[in-house]
Amino acid sequence: MAWIRTIGDDEAEGRLGGVYRAAVKRAGRVAGIVRLMSLEPKILQASMMMYQEVTTRESSPLPRWFRELVAVTVSRLNHCHY
């Protein structure tokens, strides 16, 4: 397994601090998948925006539970413990 340097919650400032605070508000913690992109906060923020558009956007024609089910199924098929 590779070791990837990440920025901890107590070190996060600026844009990264905002993304971390939003993650804690949304999920109660900063998930590892979020932390993996902590060295590139601009990319992390864009990734989170895309994820939210795909899975949690209110105006989607598909219900949220179905979109999240698809995300979980794809992660499982990829052996990703997301």
N, C-alpha and C positions, 0 to 999 in steps of 0.2 A: 504494500500500500504506500502511495506517495505521501509525503509530508508537505503541506502547503501552509505557508505563513499567512496568518489572518490577523485582523485587528480586533481586539477584545472590546467588550461593551464599555469598559471604563476608559478606553483610549479613543473611542469614536467621537469625532468632532465634525462640525460643518454638515455637508451633504450626507456623509456616512452616518453621523449622529442622528440626523433626521430619519434616514431609512431604518436604522436600528430602533428608534423610538416608535416608528410606525409598526414595525414587526412585533414589538412587545405589546403594543396596543391591540394589534390584530390577533396575535397568537399566544401572548403571554410570555414569549421568549424570542430570541433571535435564533432561528433554525440554522443548522450547519450549512445547508444549501445557500442561504443568504450570506453567511459569514465567509464562504469560499470566495466570494467576489469582493470582499472588503477592501482589497488593495486598489480596486478600480471603481470607486463610488459612482461615477457617471454611468458606467456600464451596468452596475448593480441596480441603480435607480431605473434605468431604461428596461432592464429585465423584469423588475418588479411591476412596472407599469404594464408591460406586455402581458405578464401572468394575470394581473388583475383584470385586464380587458378581456382576456380569454375565459377566465373562470368565474369572476365575481360581478361582472358588469350587469346592472339591473335590466338594461334594455335588450339583452340577448334574446333571440327567438327560442333558445333552448333553456329549460329550467336549470338553475344553479346545481342542484343535486346531480343532474345528468352530466354536466360539464366536469364536475369534480370526480364523478365516477369514471369518466373517460381518462382523466389525469391519473387517477390511482391505478387504473388498469394498465395504462401505458408504462407507468413506473414499475409496476410489478413484472410486466413482460420484459422490461429492461433490467430486471434484478436490482432496481434502485429502491432502497428502503426509505423513500421520501415520505 
